[in-house]
Amino acid sequence: MTLKPVLTVAVFMLLCGAVSADDFRYPAAQCAALMLGMAEYSHDSAFFDSNPDPLTDRAAAFRAVAIRQNGGDAGPVDTAIADQRPQMTRLLDAYIVRFDDQSRDIFRRLLQTCQEVTIEYPESHRP
């Protein structure tokens, strides 16, 4: 048995199962975590030659939507984002460095979710 499938399942469980349902009642919070994870990865990785600021700005816009959806209470949203951000960075690493197909699929599904949030909440596209 190789370690790759075990790691992929572990990442998937972290992304989908380790947080309470209340944490991601609003997918905008998860999109904020994804954008922050991407910003961190683009800053630290030799695979990206880009400025992470636009991703950080998008994260702030998604965060604002999530806070509004949560009745203005930033605490739970910020906790959920902080918990998910490092997992998003690891997901990108598994996808980009290890060419992990399952990580790629999870990443694409997350991007699709974020695109849907942007369609429903156009303000999430800008800070």
MOPAC internal coordinates of N, CA, C and O (Angstrom, degrees):
PM7 1SCF
backbone

  N    0.0000 0     0.00 0     0.00 0    0    0    0
  C    1.4526 1     0.00 0     0.00 0    1    0    0
  C    1.5246 1   108.59 1     0.00 0    2    1    0
  O    1.2310 1   120.95 1   -48.64 1    3    2    1
  N    1.3190 1   115.79 1   131.36 1    3    2    1
  C    1.4608 1   119.38 1   179.00 1    5    3    2
  C    1.5135 1   109.90 1   -88.99 1    6    5    3
  O    1.2310 1   121.43 1   -17.34 1    7    6    5
  N    1.2984 1   114.86 1   162.66 1    7    6    5
  C    1.4488 1   121.40 1  -178.80 1    9    7    6
  C    1.5244 1   112.38 1   -79.56 1   10    9    7
  O    1.2310 1   119.94 1   156.10 1   11   10    9
  N    1.3255 1   117.71 1   -23.90 1   11   10    9
  C    1.4624 1   122.20 1  -176.03 1   13   11   10
  C    1.5336 1   113.14 1   -55.79 1   14   13   11
  O    1.2310 1   118.94 1   128.09 1   15   14   13
  N    1.3448 1   119.62 1   -51.91 1   15   14   13
  C    1.4671 1   118.70 1   179.30 1   17   15   14
  C    1.5237 1   112.89 1   -63.05 1   18   17   15
  O    1.2310 1   120.64 1   144.22 1   19   18   17
  N    1.3093 1   116.38 1   -35.78 1   19   18   17
  C    1.4623 1   119.72 1   179.50 1   21   19   18
  C    1.5273 1   110.00 1   -64.86 1   22   21   19
  O    1.2310 1   120.29 1   136.73 1   23   22   21
  N    1.3309 1   117.06 1   -43.27 1   23   22   21
  C    1.4623 1   120.63 1   178.36 1   25   23   22
  C    1.5208 1   111.50 1   -64.24 1   26   25   23
  O    1.2310 1   120.69 1   139.24 1   27   26   25
  N    1.3129 1   116.29 1   -40.76 1   27   26   25
  C    1.4641 1   119.88 1   179.68 1   29   27   26
  C    1.5184 1   110.87 1   -63.32 1   30   29   27
  O    1.2310 1   120.28 1   134.74 1   31   30   29
  N    1.3084 1   117.08 1   -45.26 1   31   30   29
  C    1.4631 1   120.77 1   177.94 1   33   31   30
  C    1.5272 1   110.11 1   -62.32 1   34   33   31
  O    1.2310 1   120.36 1   139.49 1   35   34   33
  N    1.3210 1   116.93 1   -40.51 1   35   34   33
  C    1.4692 1   120.67 1   179.03 1   37   35   34
  C    1.5224 1   110.80 1   -62.62 1   38   37   35
  O    1.2310 1   120.42 1   135.99 1   39   38   37
  N    1.3297 1   116.80 1   -44.01 1   39   38   37
  C    1.4778 1   120.08 1   178.30 1   41   39   38
  C    1.5190 1   109.85 1   -62.95 1   42   41   39
  O    1.2310 1   120.43 1   135.23 1   43   42   41
  N    1.3326 1   116.78 1   -44.77 1   43   42   41
  C    1.4573 1   119.81 1  -179.82 1   45   43   42
  C    1.5259 1   111.25 1   -60.71 1   46   45   43
  O    1.2310 1   120.35 1   137.67 1   47   46   45
  N    1.3260 1   116.93 1   -42.33 1   47   46   45
  C    1.4640 1   120.22 1   179.19 1   49   47   46
  C    1.5232 1   110.83 1   -65.24 1   50   49   47
  O    1.2310 1   120.54 1   142.23 1   51   50   49
  N    1.3104 1   116.58 1   -37.77 1   51   50   49
  C    1.4625 1   119.33 1   177.26 1   53   51   50
  C    1.5181 1   110.71 1   -63.54 1   54   53   51
  O    1.2310 1   120.98 1   138.92 1   55   54   53
  N    1.3292 1   115.73 1   -41.08 1   55   54   53
  C    1.4540 1   119.18 1  -177.90 1   57   55   54
  C    1.5224 1   112.83 1   -72.61 1   58   57   55
  O    1.2310 1   120.74 1   144.04 1   59   58   57
  N    1.3152 1   116.20 1   -35.96 1   59   58   57
  C    1.4534 1   118.72 1  -171.55 1   61   59   58
  C    1.5221 1   115.38 1  -108.42 1   62   61   59
  O    1.2310 1   120.05 1   151.44 1   63   62   61
  N    1.3164 1   117.50 1   -28.56 1   63   62   61
  C    1.4369 1   117.67 1  -170.32 1   65   63   62
  C    1.5054 1   116.30 1  -114.60 1   66   65   63
  O    1.2310 1   119.36 1   163.05 1   67   66   65
  N    1.2970 1   118.83 1   -16.95 1   67   66   65
  C    1.4569 1   119.79 1  -171.98 1   69   67   66
  C    1.5149 1   113.55 1   -86.31 1   70   69   67
  O    1.2310 1   120.04 1   172.35 1   71   70   69
  N    1.3061 1   117.52 1    -7.65 1   71   70   69
  C    1.4571 1   120.25 1   178.14 1   73   71   70
  C    1.5158 1   108.31 1  -108.69 1   74   73   71
  O    1.2310 1   120.75 1   -27.22 1   75   74   73
  N    1.2857 1   116.18 1   152.78 1   75   74   73
  C    1.4621 1   118.91 1  -179.98 1   77   75   74
  C    1.5200 1   109.64 1   -70.30 1   78   77   75
  O    1.2310 1   121.09 1   -21.58 1   79   78   77
  N    1.3049 1   115.52 1   158.42 1   79   78   77
  C    1.4652 1   120.04 1   179.41 1   81   79   78
  C    1.5181 1   110.92 1   -60.22 1   82   81   79
  O    1.2310 1   120.01 1   147.68 1   83   82   81
  N    1.3208 1   117.58 1   -32.32 1   83   82   81
  C    1.4588 1   120.36 1  -179.64 1   85   83   82
  C    1.5205 1   112.63 1   -65.33 1   86   85   83
  O    1.2310 1   119.99 1   148.94 1   87   86   85
  N    1.3480 1   117.63 1   -31.06 1   87   86   85
  C    1.4555 1   120.21 1  -177.90 1   89   87   86
  C    1.5224 1   112.12 1   -60.93 1   90   89   87
  O    1.2310 1   120.08 1   143.23 1   91   90   89
  N    1.3176 1   117.44 1   -36.77 1   91   90   89
  C    1.4460 1   119.72 1  -177.11 1   93   91   90
  C    1.5127 1   112.24 1  -120.93 1   94   93   91
  O    1.2310 1   121.76 1  -142.69 1   95   94   93
  N    1.3101 1   114.23 1    37.31 1   95   94   93
  C    1.4499 1   120.70 1   171.70 1   97   95   94
  C    1.5258 1   107.33 1   -59.49 1   98   97   95
  O    1.2310 1   120.96 1   149.70 1   99   98   97
  N    1.3235 1   115.78 1   -30.30 1   99   98   97
  C    1.4503 1   122.51 1   179.75 1  101   99   98
  C    1.5226 1   108.63 1  -115.48 1  102  101   99
  O    1.2310 1   119.61 1   -69.30 1  103  102  101
  N    1.3242 1   118.35 1   110.70 1  103  102  101
  C    1.4629 1   120.46 1  -176.07 1  105  103  102
  C    1.5263 1   113.32 1   -64.09 1  106  105  103
  O    1.2310 1   119.51 1   164.82 1  107  106  105
  N    1.3228 1   118.54 1   -15.18 1  107  106  105
  C    1.4636 1   119.70 1   177.95 1  109  107  106
  C    1.5300 1   110.89 1   -59.96 1  110  109  107
  O    1.2310 1   119.93 1   147.62 1  111  110  109
  N    1.3183 1   117.74 1   -32.38 1  111  110  109
  C    1.4675 1   120.73 1   177.50 1  113  111  110
  C    1.5239 1   110.41 1   -66.07 1  114  113  111
  O    1.2310 1   120.50 1   138.85 1  115  114  113
  N    1.3157 1   116.65 1   -41.15 1  115  114  113
  C    1.4564 1   119.55 1   178.53 1  117  115  114
  C    1.5256 1   110.64 1   -68.10 1  118  117  115
  O    1.2310 1   120.36 1   145.11 1  119  118  117
  N    1.3126 1   116.92 1   -34.89 1  119  118  117
  C    1.4681 1   119.88 1   176.73 1  121  119  118
  C    1.5233 1   110.45 1   -66.28 1  122  121  119
  O    1.2310 1   120.24 1   142.09 1  123  122  121
  N    1.3193 1   117.14 1   -37.91 1  123  122  121
  C    1.4686 1   119.96 1   176.13 1  125  123  122
  C    1.5206 1   109.85 1   -61.47 1  126  125  123
  O    1.2310 1   120.24 1   136.97 1  127  126  125
  N    1.3266 1   117.15 1   -43.03 1  127  126  125
  C    1.4603 1   120.78 1   178.53 1  129  127  126
  C    1.5257 1   110.82 1   -63.67 1  130  129  127
  O    1.2310 1   120.23 1   139.53 1  131  130  129
  N    1.3252 1   117.16 1   -40.47 1  131  130  129
  C    1.4605 1   120.73 1   178.46 1  133  131  130
  C    1.5207 1   110.72 1   -62.54 1  134  133  131
  O    1.2310 1   120.23 1   133.34 1  135  134  133
  N    1.3343 1   117.17 1   -46.66 1  135  134  133
  C    1.4656 1   120.55 1  -179.85 1  137  135  134
  C    1.5274 1   111.11 1   -62.10 1  138  137  135
  O    1.2310 1   120.16 1   139.58 1  139  138  137
  N    1.3163 1   117.29 1   -40.42 1  139  138  137
  C    1.4725 1   119.92 1   178.08 1  141  139  138
  C    1.5307 1   111.09 1   -67.13 1  142  141  139
  O    1.2310 1   120.68 1   140.46 1  143  142  141
  N    1.3262 1   116.31 1   -39.54 1  143  142  141
  C    1.4629 1   119.79 1   176.46 1  145  143  142
  C    1.5189 1   111.63 1   -63.22 1  146  145  143
  O    1.2310 1   120.67 1   139.63 1  147  146  145
  N    1.3340 1   116.32 1   -40.37 1  147  146  145
  C    1.4537 1   120.43 1   177.18 1  149  147  146
  C    1.5249 1   111.17 1   -66.19 1  150  149  147
  O    1.2310 1   120.51 1   140.16 1  151  150  149
  N    1.3269 1   116.63 1   -39.84 1  151  150  149
  C    1.4674 1   120.35 1   178.57 1  153  151  150
  C    1.5231 1   110.29 1   -63.04 1  154  153  151
  O    1.2310 1   120.70 1   135.35 1  155  154  153
  N    1.3178 1   116.27 1   -44.65 1  155  154  153
  C    1.4627 1   120.11 1   179.05 1  157  155  154
  C    1.5265 1   110.35 1   -62.78 1  158  157  155
  O    1.2310 1   120.80 1   136.15 1  159  158  157
  N    1.3223 1   116.08 1   -43.85 1  159  158  157
  C    1.4562 1   119.95 1  -179.13 1  161  159  158
  C    1.5262 1   111.09 1   -65.15 1  162  161  159
  O    1.2310 1   120.36 1   138.51 1  163  162  161
  N    1.3213 1   116.91 1   -41.49 1  163  162  161
  C    1.4642 1   119.28 1  -179.41 1  165  163  162
  C    1.5280 1   111.23 1   -67.87 1  166  165  163
  O    1.2310 1   120.34 1   149.62 1  167  166  165
  N    1.3120 1   116.95 1   -30.38 1  167  166  165
  C    1.4621 1   121.01 1   177.69 1  169  167  166
  C    1.5244 1   111.48 1   -71.82 1  170  169  167
  O    1.2310 1   120.51 1   140.30 1  171  170  169
  N    1.3437 1   116.63 1   -39.70 1  171  170  169
  C    1.4665 1   121.62 1  -172.93 1  173  171  170
  C    1.5251 1   114.24 1   -94.07 1  174  173  171
  O    1.2310 1   119.62 1   166.77 1  175  174  173
  N    1.3127 1   118.34 1   -13.23 1  175  174  173
  C    1.4549 1   120.82 1  -170.71 1  177  175  174
  C    1.5255 1   112.19 1  -100.90 1  178  177  175
  O    1.2310 1   121.42 1   -36.95 1  179  178  177
  N    1.2960 1   114.88 1   143.05 1  179  178  177
  C    1.4622 1   120.84 1   174.64 1  181  179  178
  C    1.5284 1   111.05 1   -75.71 1  182  181  179
  O    1.2310 1   120.14 1   169.06 1  183  182  181
  N    1.3344 1   117.34 1   -10.94 1  183  182  181
  C    1.4516 1   121.36 1  -178.94 1  185  183  182
  C    1.5255 1   112.78 1   -78.27 1  186  185  183
  O    1.2310 1   120.42 1   165.66 1  187  186  185
  N    1.3204 1   116.80 1   -14.34 1  187  186  185
  C    1.4536 1   120.97 1  -179.29 1  189  187  186
  C    1.5205 1   109.13 1  -118.71 1  190  189  187
  O    1.2310 1   121.14 1   -43.51 1  191  190  189
  N    1.2879 1   115.43 1   136.49 1  191  190  189
  C    1.4619 1   120.96 1   174.59 1  193  191  190
  C    1.5254 1   106.76 1  -123.06 1  194  193  191
  O    1.2310 1   121.74 1  -114.32 1  195  194  193
  N    1.3246 1   114.28 1    65.68 1  195  194  193
  C    1.4556 1   117.81 1  -175.73 1  197  195  194
  C    1.5147 1   110.86 1  -144.58 1  198  197  195
  O    1.2310 1   121.94 1   -15.45 1  199  198  197
  N    1.2741 1   113.90 1   164.55 1  199  198  197
  C    1.4553 1   122.71 1   177.69 1  201  199  198
  C    1.5345 1   108.24 1   -84.10 1  202  201  199
  O    1.2310 1   119.48 1   -57.21 1  203  202  201
  N    1.3313 1   118.60 1   122.79 1  203  202  201
  C    1.4694 1   119.78 1  -178.65 1  205  203  202
  C    1.5332 1   113.49 1   -76.60 1  206  205  203
  O    1.2310 1   119.43 1   174.68 1  207  206  205
  N    1.3266 1   118.69 1    -5.32 1  207  206  205
  C    1.4661 1   120.56 1  -176.06 1  209  207  206
  C    1.5323 1   114.20 1   -57.61 1  210  209  207
  O    1.2310 1   118.54 1   137.64 1  211  210  209
  N    1.3420 1   120.39 1   -42.36 1  211  210  209
  C    1.4714 1   118.08 1   178.05 1  213  211  210
  C    1.5309 1   112.74 1   -60.48 1  214  213  211
  O    1.2310 1   120.31 1   144.70 1  215  214  213
  N    1.3261 1   117.01 1   -35.30 1  215  214  213
  C    1.4652 1   119.90 1   177.65 1  217  215  214
  C    1.5241 1   110.60 1   -68.36 1  218  217  215
  O    1.2310 1   120.42 1   140.47 1  219  218  217
  N    1.3132 1   116.81 1   -39.53 1  219  218  217
  C    1.4613 1   121.02 1   177.29 1  221  219  218
  C    1.5284 1   110.24 1   -64.15 1  222  221  219
  O    1.2310 1   120.70 1   141.02 1  223  222  221
  N    1.3293 1   116.27 1   -38.98 1  223  222  221
  C    1.4685 1   120.35 1   177.04 1  225  223  222
  C    1.5257 1   111.00 1   -64.58 1  226  225  223
  O    1.2310 1   120.37 1   138.09 1  227  226  225
  N    1.3244 1   116.91 1   -41.91 1  227  226  225
  C    1.4713 1   120.32 1   177.37 1  229  227  226
  C    1.5217 1   110.52 1   -63.03 1  230  229  227
  O    1.2310 1   120.56 1   139.56 1  231  230  229
  N    1.3393 1   116.54 1   -40.44 1  231  230  229
  C    1.4682 1   120.54 1   178.03 1  233  231  230
  C    1.5151 1   110.33 1   -59.32 1  234  233  231
  O    1.2310 1   120.32 1   137.18 1  235  234  233
  N    1.3167 1   117.00 1   -42.82 1  235  234  233
  C    1.4699 1   120.90 1   179.22 1  237  235  234
  C    1.5273 1   111.10 1   -62.94 1  238  237  235
  O    1.2310 1   120.61 1   141.53 1  239  238  237
  N    1.3168 1   116.43 1   -38.47 1  239  238  237
  C    1.4677 1   120.12 1   179.10 1  241  239  238
  C    1.5300 1   110.94 1   -67.90 1  242  241  239
  O    1.2310 1   120.06 1   136.36 1  243  242  241
  N    1.3334 1   117.49 1   -43.64 1  243  242  241
  C    1.4709 1   120.45 1   176.19 1  245  243  242
  C    1.5294 1   110.45 1   -62.78 1  246  245  243
  O    1.2310 1   120.20 1   139.45 1  247  246  245
  N    1.3215 1   117.22 1   -40.55 1  247  246  245
  C    1.4697 1   121.74 1   178.83 1  249  247  246
  C    1.5316 1   110.15 1   -59.84 1  250  249  247
  O    1.2310 1   120.63 1   136.27 1  251  250  249
  N    1.3189 1   116.40 1   -43.73 1  251  250  249
  C    1.4682 1   120.18 1  -179.80 1  253  251  250
  C    1.5286 1   110.94 1   -61.33 1  254  253  251
  O    1.2310 1   120.23 1   139.26 1  255  254  253
  N    1.3198 1   117.16 1   -40.74 1  255  254  253
  C    1.4708 1   120.63 1   177.12 1  257  255  254
  C    1.5215 1   109.91 1   -63.77 1  258  257  255
  O    1.2310 1   120.25 1   134.30 1  259  258  257
  N    1.3239 1   117.13 1   -45.70 1  259  258  257
  C    1.4686 1   120.84 1  -179.10 1  261  259  258
  C    1.5236 1   111.32 1   -62.04 1  262  261  259
  O    1.2310 1   120.25 1   139.61 1  263  262  261
  N    1.3177 1   117.14 1   -40.39 1  263  262  261
  C    1.4745 1   120.27 1   178.62 1  265  263  262
  C    1.5200 1   110.11 1   -64.59 1  266  265  263
  O    1.2310 1   120.57 1   136.92 1  267  266  265
  N    1.3237 1   116.52 1   -43.08 1  267  266  265
  C    1.4677 1   119.45 1   178.31 1  269  267  266
  C    1.5325 1   110.16 1   -62.13 1  270  269  267
  O    1.2310 1   120.51 1   138.63 1  271  270  269
  N    1.3388 1   116.63 1   -41.37 1  271  270  269
  C    1.4588 1   120.07 1   178.90 1  273  271  270
  C    1.5187 1   111.42 1   -66.05 1  274  273  271
  O    1.2310 1   120.42 1   153.97 1  275  274  273
  N    1.3127 1   116.80 1   -26.03 1  275  274  273
  C    1.4618 1   121.93 1  -178.99 1  277  275  274
  C    1.5294 1   111.09 1   -92.79 1  278  277  275
  O    1.2310 1   120.22 1  -158.00 1  279  278  277
  N    1.2978 1   117.18 1    22.00 1  279  278  277
  C    1.4522 1   121.31 1   176.17 1  281  279  278
  C    1.5202 1   114.16 1    71.47 1  282  281  279
  O    1.2310 1   120.34 1  -157.37 1  283  282  281
  N    1.3331 1   116.95 1    22.63 1  283  282  281
  C    1.4495 1   120.78 1   178.28 1  285  283  282
  C    1.5199 1   114.66 1    88.33 1  286  285  283
  O    1.2310 1   120.04 1   178.99 1  287  286  285
  N    1.3129 1   117.54 1    -1.01 1  287  286  285
  C    1.4677 1   121.23 1  -179.36 1  289  287  286
  C    1.5298 1   109.45 1   -87.16 1  290  289  287
  O    1.2310 1   120.68 1   -74.35 1  291  290  289
  N    1.3311 1   116.31 1   105.65 1  291  290  289
  C    1.4599 1   121.65 1  -176.37 1  293  291  290
  C    1.5258 1   113.11 1   -78.56 1  294  293  291
  O    1.2310 1   119.95 1   155.32 1  295  294  293
  N    1.3277 1   117.70 1   -24.68 1  295  294  293
  C    1.4631 1   120.89 1  -174.24 1  297  295  294
  C    1.5157 1   114.46 1   -54.18 1  298  297  295
  O    1.2310 1   119.27 1   122.43 1  299  298  297
  N    1.3249 1   119.00 1   -57.57 1  299  298  297
  C    1.4698 1   119.81 1  -179.43 1  301  299  298
  C    1.5281 1   113.09 1   -63.84 1  302  301  299
  O    1.2310 1   120.67 1   145.43 1  303  302  301
  N    1.3189 1   116.33 1   -34.57 1  303  302  301
  C    1.4656 1   120.38 1   178.87 1  305  303  302
  C    1.5243 1   109.89 1   -65.22 1  306  305  303
  O    1.2310 1   120.57 1   132.44 1  307  306  305
  N    1.3255 1   116.52 1   -47.56 1  307  306  305
  C    1.4640 1   120.40 1  -179.30 1  309  307  306
  C    1.5296 1   111.69 1   -64.42 1  310  309  307
  O    1.2310 1   120.38 1   143.05 1  311  310  309
  N    1.3193 1   116.88 1   -36.95 1  311  310  309
  C    1.4638 1   120.44 1   177.39 1  313  311  310
  C    1.5294 1   110.31 1   -64.60 1  314  313  311
  O    1.2310 1   120.65 1   134.99 1  315  314  313
  N    1.3096 1   116.37 1   -45.01 1  315  314  313
  C    1.4661 1   120.55 1  -179.83 1  317  315  314
  C    1.5285 1   110.53 1   -63.45 1  318  317  315
  O    1.2310 1   120.44 1   137.07 1  319  318  317
  N    1.3159 1   116.76 1   -42.93 1  319  318  317
  C    1.4662 1   120.38 1   179.41 1  321  319  318
  C    1.5284 1   110.07 1   -63.56 1  322  321  319
  O    1.2310 1   120.58 1   134.26 1  323  322  321
  N    1.3088 1   116.51 1   -45.74 1  323  322  321
  C    1.4738 1   120.28 1  -179.40 1  325  323  322
  C    1.5279 1   111.25 1   -62.81 1  326  325  323
  O    1.2310 1   120.26 1   143.66 1  327  326  325
  N    1.3229 1   117.11 1   -36.34 1  327  326  325
  C    1.4638 1   120.58 1   179.11 1  329  327  326
  C    1.5319 1   111.76 1   -69.44 1  330  329  327
  O    1.2310 1   120.41 1   144.11 1  331  330  329
  N    1.3192 1   116.81 1   -35.89 1  331  330  329
  C    1.4591 1   121.18 1  -175.57 1  333  331  330
  C    1.5293 1   114.12 1   -85.69 1  334  333  331
  O    1.2310 1   119.37 1   150.81 1  335  334  333
  N    1.3184 1   118.80 1   -29.19 1  335  334  333
  C    1.4649 1   122.15 1  -173.71 1  337  335  334
  C    1.5308 1   113.26 1   -53.15 1  338  337  335
  O    1.2310 1   118.47 1   130.03 1  339  338  337
  N    1.3401 1   120.52 1   -49.97 1  339  338  337
  C    1.4675 1   118.01 1  -179.40 1  341  339  338
  C    1.5301 1   113.16 1   -64.72 1  342  341  339
  O    1.2310 1   120.45 1   149.84 1  343  342  341
  N    1.3181 1   116.74 1   -30.16 1  343  342  341
  C    1.4575 1   120.36 1   178.01 1  345  343  342
  C    1.5275 1   110.87 1   -67.58 1  346  345  343
  O    1.2310 1   120.67 1   144.97 1  347  346  345
  N    1.3133 1   116.33 1   -35.03 1  347  346  345
  C    1.4625 1   120.65 1   177.75 1  349  347  346
  C    1.5295 1   110.23 1   -66.64 1  350  349  347
  O    1.2310 1   120.55 1   140.60 1  351  350  349
  N    1.3193 1   116.55 1   -39.40 1  351  350  349
  C    1.4631 1   120.69 1   178.04 1  353  351  350
  C    1.5244 1   110.08 1   -63.35 1  354  353  351
  O    1.2310 1   120.48 1   137.08 1  355  354  353
  N    1.3256 1   116.70 1   -42.92 1  355  354  353
  C    1.4770 1   120.29 1   177.98 1  357  355  354
  C    1.5307 1   111.17 1   -65.40 1  358  357  355
  O    1.2310 1   120.54 1   142.98 1  359  358  357
  N    1.3168 1   116.57 1   -37.02 1  359  358  357
  C    1.4624 1   120.46 1   177.42 1  361  359  358
  C    1.5208 1   110.23 1   -60.76 1  362  361  359
  O    1.2310 1   120.33 1   134.03 1  363  362  361
  N    1.3135 1   116.98 1   -45.97 1  363  362  361
  C    1.4676 1   120.49 1   178.61 1  365  363  362
  C    1.5241 1   111.26 1   -61.54 1  366  365  363
  O    1.2310 1   120.57 1   138.22 1  367  366  365
  N    1.3061 1   116.51 1   -41.78 1  367  366  365
  C    1.4539 1   120.13 1   179.34 1  369  367  366
  C    1.5255 1   110.40 1   -61.83 1  370  369  367
  O    1.2310 1   120.04 1   136.30 1  371  370  369
  N    1.3195 1   117.53 1   -43.70 1  371  370  369
  C    1.4682 1   120.96 1   179.24 1  373  371  370
  C    1.5303 1   110.43 1   -62.83 1  374  373  371
  O    1.2310 1   120.54 1   140.17 1  375  374  373
  N    1.3042 1   116.58 1   -39.83 1  375  374  373
  C    1.4608 1   121.47 1  -178.87 1  377  375  374
  C    1.5311 1   111.07 1   -70.87 1  378  377  375
  O    1.2310 1   120.02 1   131.16 1  379  378  377
  N    1.3114 1   117.57 1   -48.84 1  379  378  377
  C    1.4652 1   121.85 1  -171.70 1  381  379  378
  C    1.5245 1   112.49 1   -82.21 1  382  381  379
  O    1.2310 1   120.09 1   133.04 1  383  382  381
  N    1.3072 1   117.43 1   -46.96 1  383  382  381
  C    1.4638 1   120.30 1  -174.71 1  385  383  382
  C    1.5253 1   111.82 1   -82.89 1  386  385  383
  O    1.2310 1   120.57 1   137.77 1  387  386  385
  N    1.3299 1   116.52 1   -42.23 1  387  386  385
  C    1.4694 1   119.66 1  -175.57 1  389  387  386
  C    1.5323 1   113.35 1   -98.10 1  390  389  387
  O    1.2310 1   120.67 1  -179.42 1  391  390  389
  N    1.3357 1   116.33 1     0.58 1  391  390  389
  C    1.4677 1   121.62 1   178.14 1  393  391  390
  C    1.5256 1   111.81 1    54.15 1  394  393  391
  O    1.2310 1   120.96 1  -140.84 1  395  394  393
  N    1.3166 1   115.77 1    39.16 1  395  394  393
  C    1.4561 1   121.31 1  -176.45 1  397  395  394
  C    1.5324 1   110.06 1   -78.16 1  398  397  395
  O    1.2310 1   120.38 1   -61.59 1  399  398  397
  N    1.3109 1   116.87 1   118.41 1  399  398  397
  C    1.4645 1   122.21 1  -176.68 1  401  399  398
  C    1.5245 1   112.57 1   -64.35 1  402  401  399
  O    1.2310 1   120.13 1   138.75 1  403  402  401
  N    1.3174 1   117.36 1   -41.25 1  403  402  401
  C    1.4677 1   119.71 1  -179.31 1  405  403  402
  C    1.5288 1   110.56 1   -66.66 1  406  405  403
  O    1.2310 1   120.21 1   141.45 1  407  406  405
  N    1.3018 1   117.20 1   -38.55 1  407  406  405
  C    1.4652 1   120.09 1   177.13 1  409  407  406
  C    1.5188 1   110.33 1   -64.93 1  410  409  407
  O    1.2310 1   120.65 1   140.56 1  411  410  409
  N    1.3311 1   116.36 1   -39.44 1  411  410  409
  C    1.4653 1   120.46 1   176.28 1  413  411  410
  C    1.5231 1   110.41 1   -59.88 1  414  413  411
  O    1.2310 1   120.60 1   135.52 1  415  414  413
  N    1.3321 1   116.47 1   -44.48 1  415  414  413
  C    1.4645 1   120.41 1  -179.11 1  417  415  414
  C    1.5255 1   111.61 1   -64.32 1  418  417  415
  O    1.2310 1   120.49 1   137.61 1  419  418  417
  N    1.3238 1   116.66 1   -42.39 1  419  418  417
  C    1.4686 1   120.44 1   177.73 1  421  419  418
  C    1.5245 1   109.77 1   -62.99 1  422  421  419
  O    1.2310 1   120.44 1   135.19 1  423  422  421
  N    1.3259 1   116.77 1   -44.81 1  423  422  421
  C    1.4602 1   121.37 1   179.24 1  425  423  422
  C    1.5229 1   110.50 1   -59.43 1  426  425  423
  O    1.2310 1   119.99 1   134.80 1  427  426  425
  N    1.3070 1   117.63 1   -45.20 1  427  426  425
  C    1.4736 1   120.93 1   179.77 1  429  427  426
  C    1.5186 1   111.88 1   -64.25 1  430  429  427
  O    1.2310 1   120.60 1   141.49 1  431  430  429
  N    1.3328 1   116.45 1   -38.51 1  431  430  429
  C    1.4755 1   118.91 1   177.26 1  433  431  430
  C    1.5271 1   110.67 1   -65.24 1  434  433  431
  O    1.2310 1   120.55 1   139.90 1  435  434  433
  N    1.3222 1   116.56 1   -40.10 1  435  434  433
  C    1.4661 1   119.62 1   177.25 1  437  435  434
  C    1.5219 1   110.92 1   -63.12 1  438  437  435
  O    1.2310 1   120.15 1   137.52 1  439  438  437
  N    1.3336 1   117.31 1   -42.48 1  439  438  437
  C    1.4656 1   119.99 1   177.60 1  441  439  438
  C    1.5258 1   111.11 1   -62.45 1  442  441  439
  O    1.2310 1   120.37 1   141.14 1  443  442  441
  N    1.3286 1   116.90 1   -38.86 1  443  442  441
  C    1.4598 1   120.53 1   177.70 1  445  443  442
  C    1.5280 1   110.55 1   -63.31 1  446  445  443
  O    1.2310 1   120.52 1   137.51 1  447  446  445
  N    1.3288 1   116.62 1   -42.49 1  447  446  445
  C    1.4609 1   120.65 1   176.82 1  449  447  446
  C    1.5225 1   110.37 1   -59.83 1  450  449  447
  O    1.2310 1   120.42 1   136.40 1  451  450  449
  N    1.3208 1   116.79 1   -43.60 1  451  450  449
  C    1.4631 1   120.64 1  -179.52 1  453  451  450
  C    1.5259 1   111.40 1   -66.07 1  454  453  451
  O    1.2310 1   120.60 1   143.71 1  455  454  453
  N    1.3262 1   116.45 1   -36.29 1  455  454  453
  C    1.4591 1   119.73 1   175.71 1  457  455  454
  C    1.5322 1   110.19 1   -63.45 1  458  457  455
  O    1.2310 1   120.32 1   139.34 1  459  458  457
  N    1.3217 1   116.99 1   -40.66 1  459  458  457
  C    1.4650 1   120.99 1   178.19 1  461  459  458
  C    1.5311 1   111.17 1   -64.83 1  462  461  459
  O    1.2310 1   120.41 1   139.87 1  463  462  461
  N    1.3253 1   116.82 1   -40.13 1  463  462  461
  C    1.4672 1   120.36 1   176.26 1  465  463  462
  C    1.5188 1   109.69 1   -61.71 1  466  465  463
  O    1.2310 1   120.39 1   137.94 1  467  466  465
  N    1.3307 1   116.86 1   -42.06 1  467  466  465
  C    1.4602 1   121.07 1  -179.43 1  469  467  466
  C    1.5240 1   111.28 1   -64.07 1  470  469  467
  O    1.2310 1   120.24 1   143.10 1  471  470  469
  N    1.3148 1   117.15 1   -36.90 1  471  470  469
  C    1.4645 1   120.30 1   177.48 1  473  471  470
  C    1.5237 1   110.17 1   -66.52 1  474  473  471
  O    1.2310 1   120.63 1   136.44 1  475  474  473
  N    1.3242 1   116.40 1   -43.56 1  475  474  473
  C    1.4679 1   120.08 1  -178.73 1  477  475  474
  C    1.5263 1   112.08 1   -74.09 1  478  477  475
  O    1.2310 1   120.41 1   146.05 1  479  478  477
  N    1.3246 1   116.82 1   -33.95 1  479  478  477
  C    1.4662 1   122.57 1  -178.46 1  481  479  478
  C    1.5299 1   108.48 1  -127.28 1  482  481  479
  O    1.2310 1   119.69 1   -98.21 1  483  482  481
  N    1.3370 1   118.20 1    81.79 1  483  482  481
  C    1.4656 1   120.87 1  -175.57 1  485  483  482
  C    1.5259 1   113.46 1   -56.20 1  486  485  483
  O    1.2310 1   120.06 1   155.32 1  487  486  485
  N    1.3215 1   117.50 1   -24.68 1  487  486  485
  C    1.4695 1   120.07 1   179.00 1  489  487  486
  C    1.5107 1   112.14 1   -67.23 1  490  489  487
  O    1.2310 1   120.16 1   165.04 1  491  490  489
  N    1.3353 1   117.30 1   -14.96 1  491  490  489
  C    1.4618 1   119.62 1   177.54 1  493  491  490
  C    1.5204 1   112.13 1   -73.60 1  494  493  491
  O    1.2310 1   120.61 1   170.65 1  495  494  493
  N    1.3044 1   116.43 1    -9.35 1  495  494  493
  C    1.4607 1   120.94 1  -179.92 1  497  495  494
  C    1.5349 1   112.01 1   -83.11 1  498  497  495
  O    1.2310 1   120.52 1   165.23 1  499  498  497
  N    1.3074 1   116.60 1   -14.77 1  499  498  497
  C    1.4678 1   119.82 1  -179.39 1  501  499  498
  C    1.5211 1   108.74 1  -142.31 1  502  501  499
  O    1.2310 1   120.84 1   -25.67 1  503  502  501
  N    1.3285 1   116.00 1   154.33 1  503  502  501
  C    1.4721 1   118.62 1   179.40 1  505  503  502
  C    1.5164 1   112.43 1   -71.43 1  506  505  503
  O    1.2310 1   120.10 1   180.00 1  507  506  505

